[in-house]
């Protein structure tokens, strides 16, 4: 078991602090040699790094139809999301389906085996600031027992501006799983710095290696080390490992107990949980809300960073609706219940390389939305979901130049500048 990192472990050479009534100043002198080693490191995930366990590698060698996919995405995190109330999905169903379409497989691709993810955290601020950060990965499909949803957790520091590690999930998910976006998600919580509202605090680059297969196989009977930390990051990153993630005796700063908080929240006798708030710094003073089930608990507690949530109000067919502006998706969507049957156009997928088992007809419609008092004709795809109307990048591209601000959305339509008030929910 590795101990929790201390200031001594991350080799802070000297720390001076001066405070008076007008100001608070902290000066940290750190090891320049370590900084030189770290600053040039980037993502270098490879198949050999992930499939180094013989039982895993040998099984995949025997498979006739298996396809390795390496993908990479970068997530830019706003400073309001530093207190452990947010997450980003590592696996994206839309991108996964696109990759499957590009494969000419004899048999339908049915499973994605999550091999490994290399995660590179980079600070959006200068080096030398003591900023502890805790990160854990979870399978959010598991709602009970919630403590078993945690795959791995690490604790590091952004004093040198960056650190990275590799997590080996080593399990398979069916490609038609409706909750595949929740099968591997990343949470974080950090302290030691406060930025002005609207500032970006760090980026998380995730490089994934997964295997698309036609068969489901349980691999590696022996326990696999989920986390791999390479030199020189071993000096500033440690694995949080305590009795198979029961987290009953972890000794860490109270404001960084994101995992312990997640677990203890689900076991409160009075069925209460802290309200999601980026401004709250004390648990004892935070407001509380009731919950009834573990699933509802998770839905209330987590705010998803990707896609970005921004709401406005619009009118369709003389009825007012809450509209989600989703900068993390391409298409515009509307639920089927809002569209009369005669207005739905069905498009049969032709010449698709998608396996027949996954091939579906596409339903579309064209509807007029009144936004900001202006009628706008929009093409939608029909879907089944919990948001009535969602506008994506395709719509935003047609109303350029546009500007998303805290209080309003400004768009351009037919040579007119339209200001739409943001709806807070």
TORLUM-461226 format. One record per residue (C-alpha): residue number from 1; x, y, z. Coordinates in steps of 0.05 Angstrom, whole numbers. Each point is the difference from the previous one (the first is absolute). Layout:
REM TORLUM-461226
num;u;v;w
NUM;X;Y;Z
...
//
This chain:
REM TORLUM-461226
num;u;v;w
1;0;0;0
2;27;68;-19
3;-7;56;51
4;-36;65;-15
5;47;52;-29
6;27;54;46
7;38;65;-15
8;64;-38;16
9;-17;-53;-52
10;-8;51;-56
11;67;30;19
12;-20;70;17
13;67;30;21
14;-25;62;35
15;-66;32;14
16;-9;70;27
17;-66;31;19
18;-16;72;19
19;-69;25;20
20;-28;65;24
21;-69;33;0
22;7;26;-71
23;32;-59;-36
24;19;-73;1
25;63;-20;-37
26;31;-69;-9
27;67;-14;-31
28;22;-70;-17
29;69;-20;-24
30;0;-70;-30
31;48;-48;-32
32;18;28;-69
33;32;-66;-21
34;-67;-36;8
35;-35;55;-38
36;48;-7;-58
37;-13;-75;-4
38;-76;8;3
39;-13;59;-46
40;18;-37;-64
41;-43;-62;13
42;-61;-13;-43
43;-47;-57;-14
44;34;-63;-26
45;-50;-56;11
46;14;-64;-39
47;-31;-68;-9
48;59;-33;35
49;-9;44;61
50;-72;-20;9
51;1;-73;-22
52;63;-18;39
53;-39;-50;42
54;13;-67;-36
55;-71;-28;10
56;-30;61;-32
57;49;5;-58
58;-4;-75;-16
59;-76;1;-1
60;-3;58;-49
61;52;-33;-45
62;-47;-59;-9
63;-58;43;-23
64;-11;4;-75
65;-44;60;2
66;25;52;48
67;18;71;-15
68;44;46;41
69;-22;72;4
70;41;57;28
71;-37;66;11
72;18;64;34
73;-42;58;27
74;16;62;41
75;-48;29;51
76;9;72;24
77;-25;9;71
78;-29;64;27
79;22;22;70
80;-71;-6;27
81;5;-76;-6
82;57;-13;49
83;-40;-25;59
84;-16;-71;-22
85;-71;11;-26
86;14;-12;-73
87;24;-55;-48
88;21;-13;-71
89;-15;-64;-39
90;61;-37;-26
91;-40;-42;-50
92;-45;35;-50
93;-56;-41;-32
94;-7;45;-61
95;74;-5;-17
96;1;-74;15
97;-57;-13;-49
98;37;40;-53
99;62;-43;10
100;-41;-64;-6
101;-29;26;-66
102;71;6;-28
103;14;-73;14
104;-16;-53;-53
105;-12;-59;46
106;-28;-67;-21
107;-38;-5;66
108;-34;56;38
109;43;37;51
110;-35;-11;65
111;49;20;55
112;52;52;17
113;54;-23;47
114;27;58;41
115;74;-12;-2
116;32;62;28
117;-3;76;5
118;60;46;7
119;-20;64;35
120;42;63;-3
121;-20;57;46
122;28;68;-17
123;-8;63;42
124;-24;64;-33
125;42;40;49
126;74;10;15
127;45;-52;33
128;18;4;73
129;-70;3;30
130;-14;-55;50
131;-66;-29;-28
132;-18;-70;25
133;-49;-35;-46
134;-37;-66;8
135;-26;-39;-60
136;-41;-63;-4
137;-32;-40;-55
138;-66;-36;7
139;-51;-42;-36
140;-61;43;12
141;-47;-54;-24
142;10;-33;67
143;-49;33;49
144;0;-54;53
145;47;-16;35
146;25;70;-18
147;69;-11;31
148;14;-54;-53
149;-10;50;-56
150;69;28;15
151;54;-29;-46
152;62;38;21
153;21;63;35
154;64;42;4
155;23;61;37
156;50;48;-30
157;22;73;-3
158;4;52;-55
159;58;36;31
160;40;-20;-62
161;-59;17;-46
162;-13;-71;-24
163;-3;-73;17
164;-24;-63;-34
165;-18;-72;14
166;-30;-61;-35
167;-62;-36;25
168;-16;-71;-24
169;-75;-10;5
170;1;-71;-30
171;-74;-14;-10
172;-47;-5;-60
173;-63;39;-14
174;-54;-17;-51
175;-1;51;-56
176;-76;5;4
177;2;15;75
178;-44;62;9
179;45;25;55
180;67;-12;-35
181;19;74;11
182;-2;-14;74
183;44;-63;-3
184;64;39;13
185;-2;71;27
186;52;45;34
187;-11;41;63
188;47;49;33
189;7;47;58
190;56;50;14
191;21;54;49
192;55;50;13
193;-21;51;-53
194;-59;45;-17
195;-10;33;-68
196;-46;56;-22
197;-68;-24;-26
198;3;-22;-73
199;73;-21;4
200;22;-69;-24
201;38;-38;53
202;28;-61;-34
203;-7;-46;-60
204;-9;-75;1
205;26;-37;-62
206;-24;-71;-4
207;31;-50;-48
208;-41;-64;-4
209;19;-69;-25
210;-59;-46;-7
211;-14;-63;-40
212;-63;-10;-42
213;-18;-74;0
214;-53;-49;-23
215;3;-42;63
216;-4;13;75
217;57;-28;40
218;19;8;73
219;76;9;2
220;55;-7;52
221;-19;-43;60
222;54;33;42
223;-8;70;27
224;29;53;-45
225;32;65;23
226;-51;51;-23
227;46;60;4
228;68;9;-32
229;42;60;17
230;65;10;-38
231;63;39;19
232;5;58;16
233;-73;6;20
234;9;-53;54
235;27;56;43
236;-64;41;-1
237;-56;-51;-13
238;-22;-56;46
239;-53;-54;-6
240;-56;4;51
241;-9;-72;20
242;-34;-22;64
243;-33;-68;9
244;-30;-5;-70
245;-25;72;2
246;-41;-5;62
247;29;68;19
248;-14;-8;74
249;67;22;28
250;30;47;-53
251;39;56;31
252;-4;61;-45
253;-20;73;3
254;-74;9;12
255;-10;44;-60
256;29;-54;-46
257;-40;-60;24
258;-39;-7;-65
259;-2;-76;1
260;-17;-5;74
261;-52;54;-10
262;-32;-38;-57
263;-4;-64;40
264;-22;30;66
265;-53;42;-35
266;-35;-63;-26
267;-2;-28;71
268;-28;60;39
269;-51;-23;52
270;-42;62;-11
271;-1;-8;-75
272;32;67;-14
273;56;24;-44
274;39;65;-11
275;-29;45;-53
276;42;6;-63
277;34;68;4
278;66;25;-27
279;1;55;53
280;-9;-44;62
281;65;-12;37
282;-28;-28;65
283;-43;-62;7
284;-29;22;66
285;-31;63;-31
286;-22;-28;-67
287;-74;-7;-16
288;-29;-69;-4
289;-51;-35;-44
290;-37;-66;9
291;8;-61;-44
292;-36;-66;-5
293;43;-47;-41
294;74;-7;-17
295;-15;15;-73
296;-35;65;19
297;58;17;46
298;50;-5;-57
299;-45;39;-48
300;-7;57;49
301;73;2;22
302;36;-2;-66
303;3;55;-52
304;29;-24;-65
305;53;44;-31
306;-3;-31;-69
307;-49;16;-31
308;-5;72;25
309;-69;18;27
310;-29;68;-20
311;-75;12;-1
312;-44;50;-35
313;-76;4;-10
314;-35;-6;-68
315;-68;-11;-30
316;-20;-57;-46
317;-72;-12;-24
318;-24;56;46
319;29;-35;62
320;59;24;41
321;58;-48;11
322;65;-2;37
323;55;-9;-53
324;69;-29;14
325;59;31;-38
326;50;-58;-2
327;69;21;-24
328;24;-71;8
329;-42;-30;-56
330;-8;12;-74
331;-74;-13;-16
332;-65;32;21
333;-49;-47;35
334;-74;0;19
335;-38;-55;35
336;-51;-38;-41
337;-58;17;46
338;1;73;-23
339;-4;-14;-74
340;-64;-22;-37
341;9;-65;-39
342;-13;33;-67
343;58;48;11
344;52;-54;11
345;44;-20;-59
346;32;-69;3
347;67;-9;-34
348;24;-71;-13
349;74;-8;10
350;31;-20;-67
351;69;-28;-13
352;15;0;74
353;59;-40;25
354;-33;-5;68
355;-17;-73;17
356;-73;-17;-13
357;-13;-13;73
358;17;73;15
359;-30;32;-63
360;-60;45;12
361;-42;45;-43
362;7;74;14
363;-60;45;14
364;4;75;-13
365;-46;60;-1
366;2;74;-15
367;-32;46;51
368;-6;74;12
369;25;25;68
370;-13;70;25
371;63;20;36
372;10;71;26
373;-64;19;-36
374;27;-22;-68
375;-28;-61;-37
376;58;-46;-22
377;-8;-63;-42
378;42;-57;28
379;14;-72;-23
380;-5;-51;56
381;14;-73;10
382;-52;-39;39
383;25;-34;63
384;-23;-31;66
385;28;40;58
386;-14;43;61
387;10;68;-34
388;-58;25;-43
389;42;42;-48
390;76;2;-7
391;38;45;-47
392;71;-20;-18
393;60;27;-39
394;-36;-4;-67
395;-50;52;23
396;53;44;32
397;40;-1;-65
398;-61;28;-37
399;-7;59;49
400;73;22;0
401;28;42;27
402;-29;-22;66
403;21;13;71
404;-17;-42;62
405;3;42;63
406;-20;-11;72
407;-65;39;-7
408;-17;-2;-74
409;11;-32;-68
410;13;46;-59
411;-12;-27;-70
412;-2;28;-71
413;-59;-17;-45
414;-19;31;-67
415;49;57;12
416;-31;14;68
417;31;-4;68
418;-45;-37;48
419;10;-2;76
420;-32;-58;37
421;-2;-1;76
422;29;-62;32
423;-48;-42;40
424;27;-24;67
425;-27;-65;27
//
